[in-house]
Amino acid sequence: MAGYTSKDSEPLQTPDYKLSVNIPAKQANKLTPVNTNLVRWNERSLIRKSQTVCCLWLILLAIFEVQARVPQIALSQPLTVRWRYVSDRTSNFTPAADATTVYLPLSEGTLVALNAANGQLRWKADVGGSLSASPVADDRSVYVAGQNGARANEQPQATGTLRALSKTTGVTVWMRTLQAPLSGSLLVGEDALFAGGADGRVYAFDKRTGLTLWTNHFAEVFSSQPAATGHFLYIGSEQGSLFVLDQATGKAAWHYQTRGPIQGPIAIVNGTVCFGAGDGYVYALREANSKLLWRRRTGAAVQSVVSVENGLLAASLDNFVYLLSANRGSLIWRRLLPGRISARPVTAADGAIFTPLSTDSAIVLSLRDGKPVNTLPIGEENSSSAAPIVVDDLVIVTTPHGLLAFARPPAKP
Protein backbone atom coordinates (compact mmCIF):
# COMPACT_ATOMS: atom_id res chain seq x y z
CA MET A 1 0.00 0.00 0.00
CA ALA A 2 3.01 2.30 0.22
CA GLY A 3 2.67 3.05 -3.49
CA TYR A 4 -1.13 3.44 -3.47
CA THR A 5 -2.24 6.93 -4.55
CA SER A 6 -5.90 7.71 -4.85
CA LYS A 7 -8.11 10.67 -4.37
CA ASP A 8 -10.06 8.67 -1.78
CA SER A 9 -6.95 8.14 0.43
CA GLU A 10 -5.35 10.08 3.30
CA PRO A 11 -1.99 9.63 5.04
CA LEU A 12 -1.79 7.88 8.40
CA GLN A 13 1.31 8.98 10.36
CA THR A 14 2.75 7.65 13.59
CA PRO A 15 4.45 10.22 15.85
CA ASP A 16 7.65 8.23 16.46
CA TYR A 17 8.45 7.18 12.92
CA LYS A 18 9.11 9.18 9.79
CA LEU A 19 6.81 6.92 7.84
CA SER A 20 3.74 7.78 5.83
CA VAL A 21 1.35 5.10 4.60
CA ASN A 22 -1.51 5.90 2.26
CA ILE A 23 -4.72 4.10 3.21
CA PRO A 24 -8.09 4.60 1.59
CA ALA A 25 -10.22 6.97 3.64
CA LYS A 26 -13.09 4.53 3.98
CA GLN A 27 -10.79 1.90 5.43
CA ALA A 28 -8.94 4.35 7.65
CA ASN A 29 -12.09 5.05 9.64
CA LYS A 30 -12.36 1.36 10.48
CA LEU A 31 -8.75 0.94 11.66
CA THR A 32 -7.94 0.48 15.36
CA PRO A 33 -5.82 3.40 16.63
CA VAL A 34 -2.11 2.59 17.00
CA ASN A 35 -0.91 2.40 20.64
CA THR A 36 2.26 4.44 20.18
CA ASN A 37 3.31 4.03 23.83
CA LEU A 38 3.33 0.26 23.34
CA VAL A 39 5.38 0.65 20.17
CA ARG A 40 7.95 2.79 21.97
CA TRP A 41 8.11 0.38 24.92
CA ASN A 42 8.62 -2.63 22.65
CA GLU A 43 11.31 -0.80 20.75
CA ARG A 44 13.20 0.12 23.93
CA SER A 45 12.83 -3.43 25.23
CA LEU A 46 14.28 -4.87 22.04
CA ILE A 47 17.18 -2.40 22.15
CA ARG A 48 17.94 -3.30 25.77
CA LYS A 49 17.85 -7.01 25.00
CA SER A 50 20.11 -6.52 21.99
CA GLN A 51 22.57 -4.50 24.05
CA THR A 52 22.57 -7.16 26.79
CA VAL A 53 23.25 -9.93 24.29
CA CYS A 54 26.09 -7.92 22.72
CA CYS A 55 27.66 -7.26 26.15
CA LEU A 56 27.47 -10.94 27.06
CA TRP A 57 29.17 -11.89 23.80
CA LEU A 58 31.90 -9.31 24.38
CA ILE A 59 32.48 -10.62 27.92
CA LEU A 60 32.69 -14.21 26.67
CA LEU A 61 35.09 -13.22 23.90
CA ALA A 62 37.27 -11.36 26.42
CA ILE A 63 37.33 -14.39 28.72
CA PHE A 64 38.29 -16.69 25.87
CA GLU A 65 41.00 -14.24 24.77
CA VAL A 66 42.49 -14.00 28.28
CA GLN A 67 42.40 -17.77 28.70
CA ALA A 68 44.11 -18.19 25.35
CA ARG A 69 46.76 -15.60 26.23
CA VAL A 70 47.50 -16.66 29.84
CA PRO A 71 48.97 -20.17 30.04
CA GLN A 72 47.84 -22.54 32.73
CA ILE A 73 51.08 -23.69 34.35
CA ALA A 74 51.06 -27.22 35.66
CA LEU A 75 53.71 -27.35 38.40
CA SER A 76 53.20 -31.04 39.04
CA GLN A 77 54.15 -31.96 35.46
CA PRO A 78 57.77 -32.53 34.37
CA LEU A 79 59.68 -29.24 34.03
CA THR A 80 63.14 -28.91 32.54
CA VAL A 81 65.60 -26.04 32.16
CA ARG A 82 64.78 -24.02 29.04
CA TRP A 83 67.50 -21.42 29.56
CA ARG A 84 69.91 -20.13 32.18
CA TYR A 85 71.54 -16.78 32.82
CA VAL A 86 74.89 -17.02 34.55
CA SER A 87 76.00 -14.39 37.06
CA ASP A 88 77.81 -14.51 40.37
CA ARG A 89 76.21 -11.20 41.43
CA THR A 90 72.63 -12.24 42.11
CA SER A 91 70.92 -10.75 45.16
CA ASN A 92 68.14 -11.59 47.60
CA PHE A 93 65.74 -9.28 45.77
CA THR A 94 62.97 -10.87 43.70
CA PRO A 95 63.12 -10.09 39.96
CA ALA A 96 60.39 -8.08 38.26
CA ALA A 97 58.86 -9.21 34.98
CA ASP A 98 56.31 -8.58 32.28
CA ALA A 99 55.10 -10.84 29.48
CA THR A 100 58.36 -10.62 27.51
CA THR A 101 61.15 -9.49 29.84
CA VAL A 102 62.70 -10.42 33.18
CA TYR A 103 64.34 -7.58 35.16
CA LEU A 104 66.99 -9.14 37.38
CA PRO A 105 68.47 -7.09 40.25
CA LEU A 106 72.16 -7.74 40.77
CA SER A 107 74.56 -6.63 43.45
CA GLU A 108 76.46 -3.34 43.19
CA GLY A 109 73.42 -1.45 41.89
CA THR A 110 72.94 -3.18 38.54
CA LEU A 111 69.70 -4.21 36.84
CA VAL A 112 69.70 -6.41 33.74
CA ALA A 113 66.79 -6.97 31.36
CA LEU A 114 66.61 -10.47 29.89
CA ASN A 115 64.51 -11.80 27.04
CA ALA A 116 62.00 -14.08 28.75
CA ALA A 117 61.90 -16.43 25.77
CA ASN A 118 65.61 -17.30 25.74
CA GLY A 119 67.41 -15.46 28.56
CA GLN A 120 69.43 -13.24 26.21
CA LEU A 121 70.56 -9.86 27.54
CA ARG A 122 68.52 -6.90 26.28
CA TRP A 123 70.11 -4.11 28.30
CA LYS A 124 71.98 -3.41 31.52
CA ALA A 125 71.57 -0.35 33.74
CA ASP A 126 73.84 0.78 36.54
CA VAL A 127 71.76 2.78 39.02
CA GLY A 128 74.67 3.53 41.35
CA GLY A 129 75.27 2.50 44.95
CA SER A 130 73.41 -0.70 45.75
CA LEU A 131 69.79 -1.80 45.42
CA SER A 132 67.60 -1.55 48.51
CA ALA A 133 64.26 -3.12 47.47
CA SER A 134 62.82 -5.55 44.96
CA PRO A 135 61.99 -3.78 41.67
CA VAL A 136 58.59 -3.67 40.02
CA ALA A 137 57.40 -3.06 36.45
CA ASP A 138 54.25 -1.77 34.78
CA ASP A 139 53.32 -1.22 31.12
CA ARG A 140 55.76 1.67 30.69
CA SER A 141 58.64 1.57 33.19
CA VAL A 142 60.57 -0.56 35.63
CA TYR A 143 61.05 1.09 39.04
CA VAL A 144 64.26 0.59 41.02
CA ALA A 145 65.13 1.70 44.57
CA GLY A 146 68.75 2.14 45.63
CA GLN A 147 70.92 3.46 48.42
CA ASN A 148 74.16 5.39 48.65
CA GLY A 149 76.60 5.59 51.53
CA ALA A 150 76.47 3.42 54.63
CA ARG A 151 73.92 0.72 55.21
CA ALA A 152 70.66 1.71 56.82
CA ASN A 153 71.73 0.52 60.29
CA GLU A 154 75.15 2.19 60.16
CA GLN A 155 76.32 5.74 60.76
CA PRO A 156 76.19 8.03 58.90
CA GLN A 157 72.72 7.19 57.61
CA ALA A 158 72.49 6.12 53.98
CA THR A 159 70.45 8.13 51.50
CA GLY A 160 68.01 6.61 49.05
CA THR A 161 67.16 6.91 45.38
CA LEU A 162 64.16 5.93 43.28
CA ARG A 163 64.33 5.67 39.51
CA ALA A 164 61.97 4.91 36.67
CA LEU A 165 63.79 3.19 33.81
CA SER A 166 62.54 2.75 30.27
CA LYS A 167 61.55 -0.86 29.73
CA THR A 168 62.91 -0.85 26.20
CA THR A 169 66.30 0.80 26.75
CA GLY A 170 67.02 0.96 30.50
CA VAL A 171 67.55 4.72 30.27
CA THR A 172 66.49 6.71 33.35
CA VAL A 173 63.13 8.46 32.80
CA TRP A 174 63.16 10.24 36.18
CA MET A 175 65.00 9.97 39.50
CA ARG A 176 64.25 10.99 43.07
CA THR A 177 66.68 11.42 45.95
CA LEU A 178 65.31 10.43 49.37
CA GLN A 179 66.42 11.00 52.96
CA ALA A 180 66.64 7.24 53.56
CA PRO A 181 66.49 4.12 51.36
CA LEU A 182 63.24 2.42 50.47
CA SER A 183 63.23 -1.21 51.55
CA GLY A 184 61.31 -4.46 51.18
CA SER A 185 59.36 -4.35 47.93
CA LEU A 186 57.88 -1.64 45.75
CA LEU A 187 54.20 -1.77 44.82
CA VAL A 188 52.86 -0.25 41.62
CA GLY A 189 49.23 0.87 41.29
CA GLU A 190 47.17 2.46 38.55
CA ASP A 191 48.60 5.94 39.03
CA ALA A 192 50.96 5.70 42.00
CA LEU A 193 54.01 3.83 43.24
CA PHE A 194 53.98 2.85 46.94
CA ALA A 195 56.88 1.98 49.24
CA GLY A 196 58.06 2.04 52.83
CA GLY A 197 61.40 3.32 54.06
CA ALA A 198 64.01 2.53 56.66
CA ASP A 199 63.29 5.90 58.31
CA GLY A 200 59.63 5.09 59.03
CA ARG A 201 58.15 6.94 56.06
CA VAL A 202 55.53 5.48 53.76
CA TYR A 203 55.39 7.10 50.33
CA ALA A 204 53.12 7.42 47.33
CA PHE A 205 54.88 8.67 44.18
CA ASP A 206 53.41 9.77 40.87
CA LYS A 207 54.48 7.07 38.41
CA ARG A 208 54.87 9.52 35.51
CA THR A 209 57.02 12.15 37.22
CA GLY A 210 58.34 10.71 40.49
CA LEU A 211 56.81 13.58 42.46
CA THR A 212 55.63 12.75 45.96
CA LEU A 213 51.83 12.48 46.15
CA TRP A 214 51.87 12.03 49.92
CA THR A 215 54.02 10.75 52.74
CA ASN A 216 53.19 9.52 56.23
CA HIS A 217 55.80 9.20 58.96
CA PHE A 218 55.70 6.58 61.73
CA ALA A 219 58.08 5.70 64.54
CA GLU A 220 58.68 2.33 62.86
CA VAL A 221 60.92 0.73 60.23
CA PHE A 222 59.45 -0.74 57.04
CA SER A 223 61.02 -3.60 55.08
CA SER A 224 57.93 -5.53 54.03
CA GLN A 225 55.90 -6.29 50.92
CA PRO A 226 52.95 -3.87 50.79
CA ALA A 227 49.58 -4.83 49.33
CA ALA A 228 46.65 -2.84 48.00
CA THR A 229 42.98 -3.47 47.39
CA GLY A 230 40.07 -1.12 46.91
CA HIS A 231 41.02 2.27 48.37
CA PHE A 232 43.49 0.97 50.95
CA LEU A 233 47.22 0.28 51.19
CA TYR A 234 48.46 -2.37 53.65
CA ILE A 235 52.03 -2.35 54.97
CA GLY A 236 53.72 -4.09 57.89
CA SER A 237 56.59 -2.85 60.05
CA GLU A 238 59.61 -4.33 61.80
CA GLN A 239 57.95 -3.40 65.10
CA GLY A 240 54.97 -5.67 64.34
CA SER A 241 52.39 -3.08 63.27
CA LEU A 242 50.09 -3.52 60.31
CA PHE A 243 49.07 -0.11 58.96
CA VAL A 244 46.08 0.43 56.67
CA LEU A 245 46.31 3.73 54.77
CA ASP A 246 44.08 5.53 52.32
CA GLN A 247 45.76 5.22 48.91
CA ALA A 248 44.70 8.72 47.87
CA THR A 249 45.79 10.66 50.97
CA GLY A 250 48.02 8.40 53.10
CA LYS A 251 45.73 8.93 56.08
CA ALA A 252 45.69 5.96 58.46
CA ALA A 253 42.37 4.11 58.57
CA TRP A 254 43.46 1.69 61.32
CA HIS A 255 46.42 -0.34 62.52
CA TYR A 256 46.90 -3.63 64.34
CA GLN A 257 49.76 -4.53 66.67
CA THR A 258 51.45 -7.94 66.77
CA ARG A 259 54.54 -9.06 68.70
CA GLY A 260 56.89 -9.68 65.80
CA PRO A 261 58.08 -8.14 62.53
CA ILE A 262 55.73 -8.25 59.55
CA GLN A 263 57.90 -8.79 56.47
CA GLY A 264 56.09 -11.15 54.13
CA PRO A 265 53.24 -10.67 51.68
CA ILE A 266 49.73 -9.77 52.84
CA ALA A 267 46.65 -11.54 51.45
CA ILE A 268 43.20 -9.91 51.30
CA VAL A 269 40.49 -12.53 50.85
CA ASN A 270 36.74 -11.77 50.85
CA GLY A 271 37.03 -8.82 53.19
CA THR A 272 39.61 -10.50 55.44
CA VAL A 273 43.23 -9.35 55.81
CA CYS A 274 45.59 -12.29 56.34
CA PHE A 275 49.30 -12.05 57.17
CA GLY A 276 52.06 -13.61 59.23
CA ALA A 277 54.37 -12.12 61.84
CA GLY A 278 57.66 -12.86 63.55
CA ASP A 279 55.80 -13.95 66.69
CA GLY A 280 54.89 -17.20 64.90
CA TYR A 281 51.21 -16.43 64.28
CA VAL A 282 49.09 -16.18 61.17
CA TYR A 283 46.47 -13.45 61.66
CA ALA A 284 43.09 -12.87 60.04
CA LEU A 285 41.50 -9.44 60.58
CA ARG A 286 38.23 -7.99 59.37
CA GLU A 287 39.14 -5.49 56.67
CA ALA A 288 36.43 -3.00 57.64
CA ASN A 289 37.39 -2.49 61.31
CA SER A 290 40.58 -4.49 62.14
CA LYS A 291 38.65 -6.94 64.36
CA LEU A 292 40.65 -10.13 64.99
CA LEU A 293 38.72 -13.03 63.48
CA TRP A 294 41.27 -15.73 64.28
CA ARG A 295 44.98 -16.40 64.66
CA ARG A 296 46.91 -19.62 64.23
CA ARG A 297 50.20 -20.51 65.92
CA THR A 298 53.09 -22.00 63.94
CA GLY A 299 56.49 -23.13 65.20
CA ALA A 300 58.51 -20.01 64.27
CA ALA A 301 58.36 -16.67 62.48
CA VAL A 302 55.92 -16.68 59.56
CA GLN A 303 57.60 -15.53 56.35
CA SER A 304 54.72 -15.54 53.89
CA VAL A 305 50.95 -16.01 53.63
CA VAL A 306 49.34 -16.43 50.21
CA SER A 307 45.77 -17.20 49.22
CA VAL A 308 45.02 -20.37 47.25
CA GLU A 309 41.77 -21.93 46.13
CA ASN A 310 41.35 -24.18 49.17
CA GLY A 311 42.70 -21.91 51.91
CA LEU A 312 45.75 -19.95 53.04
CA LEU A 313 49.27 -21.20 52.46
CA ALA A 314 51.68 -20.12 55.20
CA ALA A 315 55.45 -20.69 55.27
CA SER A 316 57.29 -20.57 58.58
CA LEU A 317 60.93 -20.59 59.63
CA ASP A 318 60.22 -23.87 61.46
CA ASN A 319 60.65 -25.37 57.94
CA PHE A 320 56.94 -26.26 57.76
CA VAL A 321 54.37 -25.23 55.19
CA TYR A 322 50.83 -24.95 56.57
CA LEU A 323 47.53 -24.96 54.69
CA LEU A 324 44.88 -23.25 56.83
CA SER A 325 41.19 -22.76 56.22
CA ALA A 326 40.45 -19.13 55.37
CA ASN A 327 37.30 -18.99 57.51
CA ARG A 328 38.62 -20.18 60.88
CA GLY A 329 42.32 -20.85 60.47
CA SER A 330 41.94 -24.56 61.16
CA LEU A 331 44.82 -26.77 60.00
CA ILE A 332 44.14 -28.71 56.79
CA TRP A 333 47.66 -30.09 56.42
CA ARG A 334 51.29 -29.25 57.11
CA ARG A 335 54.47 -30.45 55.45
CA LEU A 336 58.11 -30.35 56.59
CA LEU A 337 60.62 -29.18 53.98
CA PRO A 338 64.38 -29.86 54.11
CA GLY A 339 65.38 -26.22 54.63
CA ARG A 340 64.20 -22.83 55.84
CA ILE A 341 61.57 -21.12 53.70
CA SER A 342 62.45 -17.46 53.40
CA ALA A 343 60.57 -16.59 50.19
CA ARG A 344 56.95 -16.66 49.12
CA PRO A 345 55.95 -19.53 46.81
CA VAL A 346 54.60 -19.54 43.29
CA THR A 347 51.18 -21.19 43.17
CA ALA A 348 49.12 -22.82 40.43
CA ALA A 349 45.97 -24.91 40.40
CA ASP A 350 47.86 -28.14 41.03
CA GLY A 351 50.53 -27.05 43.48
CA ALA A 352 52.92 -24.53 45.00
CA ILE A 353 56.65 -24.31 44.42
CA PHE A 354 59.02 -23.46 47.29
CA THR A 355 62.75 -22.69 47.24
CA PRO A 356 64.08 -23.75 50.67
CA LEU A 357 67.51 -22.52 51.74
CA SER A 358 70.45 -24.93 51.99
CA THR A 359 68.91 -27.37 49.50
CA ASP A 360 69.71 -28.02 45.85
CA SER A 361 66.13 -28.24 44.56
CA ALA A 362 62.90 -26.31 44.36
CA ILE A 363 60.02 -28.41 45.69
CA VAL A 364 56.42 -28.52 44.48
CA LEU A 365 53.75 -29.48 47.01
CA SER A 366 50.22 -30.57 46.14
CA LEU A 367 47.63 -28.11 47.41
CA ARG A 368 45.25 -30.98 48.08
CA ASP A 369 47.30 -32.90 50.66
CA GLY A 370 50.72 -31.23 50.87
CA LYS A 371 52.62 -34.17 49.43
CA PRO A 372 55.64 -33.46 47.17
CA VAL A 373 54.65 -33.91 43.53
CA ASN A 374 57.69 -32.47 41.73
CA THR A 375 61.26 -31.26 42.25
CA LEU A 376 63.26 -28.82 40.16
CA PRO A 377 67.03 -29.31 40.59
CA ILE A 378 68.98 -26.04 40.65
CA GLY A 379 72.43 -27.64 40.62
CA GLU A 380 73.81 -26.00 43.76
CA GLU A 381 72.92 -25.25 47.35
CA ASN A 382 70.39 -22.46 47.48
CA SER A 383 71.32 -19.37 49.47
CA SER A 384 69.03 -16.81 47.81
CA SER A 385 65.93 -15.41 49.51
CA ALA A 386 64.53 -14.14 46.20
CA ALA A 387 61.10 -15.58 45.46
CA PRO A 388 60.45 -17.63 42.31
CA ILE A 389 58.32 -15.95 39.65
CA VAL A 390 56.18 -17.00 36.68
CA VAL A 391 56.58 -15.44 33.24
CA ASP A 392 54.32 -16.75 30.49
CA ASP A 393 54.91 -20.54 30.56
CA LEU A 394 58.13 -20.33 32.59
CA VAL A 395 58.96 -20.78 36.26
CA ILE A 396 62.05 -18.68 37.00
CA VAL A 397 64.22 -19.37 40.04
CA THR A 398 67.06 -17.18 41.32
CA THR A 399 70.16 -19.12 42.33
CA PRO A 400 73.47 -17.98 43.87
CA HIS A 401 74.97 -17.93 40.38
CA GLY A 402 72.20 -16.75 38.08
CA LEU A 403 68.68 -17.53 36.92
CA LEU A 404 67.13 -20.81 35.84
CA ALA A 405 64.01 -20.82 33.65
CA PHE A 406 62.00 -24.06 33.82
CA ALA A 407 59.31 -25.08 31.34
CA ARG A 408 57.60 -28.16 30.03
CA PRO A 409 59.86 -30.27 27.81
CA PRO A 410 59.38 -29.67 24.07
CA ALA A 411 56.98 -32.06 22.40
CA LYS A 412 58.59 -34.96 20.62
CA PRO A 413 58.27 -34.86 16.82
N, C-alpha and C positions, 0 to 999 in steps of 0.2 A: 504493500500500500504506500510505500515511501514515494513511488513515482506516480501516484494517482492524482490527477488534477481535474477537477470538475467544478462547475459553478455551484453545485449543491454540496460542496465540502467546506470545512473550516479547520484551521490548525488546532491541534491539541498539544499544549506544551506543559512539560513538567518543570518545576522551579529549580531542580538541582542538576539538570542535564541540558546541554545545548543541543536539543534534539527536537525537531518538529515533524509530526506525523500527520498527514492529511487523511481525515476520516469523513465520510459523507455525513452531512448534518443530521440526517434522519437517524443514522446509527449512533451518532455521538450522544444524542439525548438518552439513549438506552444504556450507555456504558456506565459501569460502576466507577465512582470516583477513585482515583489512585491515592493510596495512603502513602504520601511522600515521607512521613516520619519513619514508616516501616522500611521503605526503600533505603533511607539513609542509615538506619540501624543495621540492616543486613549488609550494606556496603562496608560499614566500619567493622562489623564482626568478621567479614571475610578478610579485610585488610589485616586485622589483628591476628587472625589464624595464620595467614600467609607469613606475616612477620615472625610469629612464633616458630613456625616450621623452618623458616630460613635460619633463625638463630640456632635452633637445635642442630641443623645440618652443619653450621659453621663450628659449633662446639665439638661435634663428633669429628669433623675433619681436623680440628686443632689437636684433639686428643690422639687421633691416629698419627698425625705428623710428629707430635712429641714422642710418642712411643716408638716411632720409626727412627727418630733421631737419637734418642737416649738409649744406649744399650743396657740390657739387663745382665749385670755381671753375676756369674755363678761362681762364688768363691770355693764351693765344695768340689768343683770340677778341676781336672788337671790344669795347672798353670805353669808355663815355662818362661824363661827369660827371653824377652823379645829384643831388648837392647840394654846397654849399660853405659853410664857416664862415669869416667874414672877421675877422681880428685881426692887428694889427701887433706882437703881444707873444708870438708863438710862441717856443719854446725848442728846444734840442738834445735834450731828453728825449723818449723814445718814449711815446706815449699808452698808457694801459691801456684795456681794453674787456671787456665781457661780451656776451651775445647781443643786448642791446637798447640799450646805452649806451656811448658813447665818453667817456673821462675825459682831457681834454686839459690838460697842464701848460703854464702860461703863465709869462712872466717876472714878477718882483715878487711871487712867492709865491702865485699864484692858480691854482686848478684849476676848470675848467668841465666840467659833465656835459652831453653833447649826445645828443639822440635819434638813435640809429643809423639810423633809417628815413628821417629828413628833415633832420637837422642842427640841429633847433631846440633852444634852450637849455632845460635842465631846472633846473639850479641852478648857482650859482657860490659857491665857498668861498675865502676869503682866509686862508691858513695862517700869514701873517706871515713877514717876512724874505724869503728867496728859496728856491727848491727846490734840492735837492742831488743828487737821484737820480730815475730814472724810476719812476713809481708802478706799483702792481700792484693787482688786484682779485680777490676771491673771491666766494662766493655771498652774503656778508653785508656786507662793507665794502670800501672802497678805501683803500689805505695810502699815505701821502705823507710823504716825508722832506724836511726843510728845514734851513736854517742861519740863524743870526743873528750879526751883527757882521761882522768882517773875513772875507775869503776864507780858504780853508784854508791857503794858502801865505803869508799875510800875518800880521803881528803887530799886535795880540794875536790869539791863535788864536780862530777862530769856534767857537761852540757849535752843537749840533745838536738837532733835534726830530724826533719820529716820531709821526704821528697816524693813527688809524683814523677814517674818515669814513663816515657812513651813506650807502649807495648811493642811497637814495630822497630824502634831504633835503640831504646835504652837511654835516650837523651833526656836530661832533666827538664820537665815542664815547669815546675815551680819548686821552691824549697823554703822551709821554715826553720828558724833557729829557736830552740826552746831552752828554758832554764834548767831542765833536767831531762834525762832520756825517757822516752816512752818504753814500756816493757810489756811482757806477755805477748798478746796478739793484737793486731789491728782488726777493726770491724768496719766494713764498708756498707753503707746504706744507699738509699735512692739518691739523696743529695749530699749527704754528709759522711765524714770519716770519723769514727769514734776510737778513743784509746785512753788508757790510764797511764799515769806516770809514776816514777820512783819518788817524786816529791809530794804525792798525795793529790795531784790534780787529775781530774777527768775532763777530757776535751771533746769538742765537736768541731771539726774543720770543714770548710767548704771544699768539696772535692775539686772544683774547677780552678780555684785560686789559691787554696791553702790558708785563707784567712780564717781566724778563729770565730766560730759562730757563738760559742759560749764556753765557759770553763767553770768548774765547781771544785773547790778545794776542801779536802778532808785531812784530818790528822791521822792518815793511814798511808800505806804503801800498796800500790797496785802492780801486780805482775800476772794477771789472770787472762782468761779468754772471755771477753764480753759477749753478750747475746742481746738480741733485739727482737721484739714482736709488738705489733700494734703501735702504740705511741710511746712505749717504754724501752729504756736501755737498762740492762742488768749487768752488774760488774761486782766481782768479789775482791776482797782485800787480803793482805798478808795478816792482818789483825783479826780475821774471821768475820768481817761484816759483809753482808750482801746488800748493796745499794740498788735501788730502783729509781731511775731518773727519767724525767720527761725528755724525750728526744729533741723536742723543739726548743726548750728553754734551759735544760740542765737542772731544773728544780727537782729536789728529792721528793718522791711520792711516799716512800717508806724504806726502812732498812731492817734487817734481821741480823742478830748477833749469834755467832757460833763460838766454839772454843778452839778453833784451828784455822790455819790459812785456807782460803778458797782460791785455788789456782786452775782447776780444770774447767772444762766446758759446762755450760748451764743448759738444761733442757726445759722447754716450756710445753706442756702437754695438756690440752683441754682445760685451760685455765689454772693449771698447777705448775709451779716453779720447782724444778727438781735439780739438786746439785749435791756435790760431796765436799767435805771439809777435812782438814788435817786432824780433827778430833776423832776420825774413824767413822763418822756417821754419814749416811745419805739422808738428806732432808727433802720433804715435800711441803711447800707452802701454798696457801691460796693466793693466787695472783692479785685478786682485788684488794685484799686487806692484810696480807702477810701472816695470816693465821696458820699455825703449824698443824698440818693434817696428819702427818706421821713422820717418824724417823727410824732408820734401821742401822744397827750397829754392825760394822765390819771389824776385821782384825787389826787394821792399821789405817794410815791416812788414805783417804779416797782421792784418787788422781783424776778420774773422769766419770761422768754419768751421761749416757746417751740414750735416746728414746728409740726403741725398736717396736715391731708390730705387736709382740706379745709381752711387752713390759719395759723395764728400765735396766740397762746393762751398766753395771758399776765395776770399775777396776780399782783395786786397792793395793797398797804397798805390802800387804801380807801375801802377795803373789796369787791371790784368788780373784776370779771373775765371778760376780754375782748377777743373777737375773732375778729382779724383784717385780712384783705386781705393781702397776702404776697406781692402783686405787688405794691399797693399804700397806704397800711395802713388804708384803709377805714373801718369803724366800721360795722361788720356783726351783732353782738349782744353783749350785756353785761348782767351780772347777779350779783346781790348782794348776798353775803354769810353772815352768821350770826356772823362771826368773822374775825380777820385779817389773811391774807394768807401769811405765812412767808416761806413756802417750795414749791418747784416745784411739779407739779402734776405727777401722772402716767396716761398715755394715752393709749387708745385702739381704735379700729375701731368704737366702739359705744359710747365712752364717755371718760371723764377725771375725776379722783378722786382727791379731795382736802381734806386737813386736817386743817381746820381753827382752830386758837387758841380760847380758852375759850368756846369751844363747846364740846359736848359729842359724836359727830358722825363725820365720814368721809362722804363726800357728792360727789356723782357722777352726773356730768352735761352732758347732751347730746351735742355732738359737732355740731349737726345740728341746734339747736335753743337755746341752753343754759339752757333748763329747767331741773330741778332735776329729775333724773330717778331712783336713788337708794340712800340709806343711809346705812352706816355700823356703828352700835353702838359700841363705844369703852369702855363704862361703867364708864367713869370718864371724868372730864373736861380736855381737851387737853392743855398742856403747853409745848409741845415739838416742836421744829422747824425742827426736822429730817424729811426728805422727805419719803413718802411711796415708796416701791420698789416692783418689780414683780420677783418672782422666780418660774420657771416652771408654774404651774397652780395656784399659790398662790399670793395674794396681802398681803403684810406684812406692818403693821403700827406700828410705835414706839409710845408708850404711856408713861406717867410719871412713870408707874410701870411695864414696861416690853414690850413685843412684842405680837401682835395679828396677826395670820395668817388666812386670810379669803380665802375660796374656795367655789366652787359650792357644794350644799348639795349632799350627796351620793345618788345614784339611789335607789329607792325603789325596794325590791325584788319582 
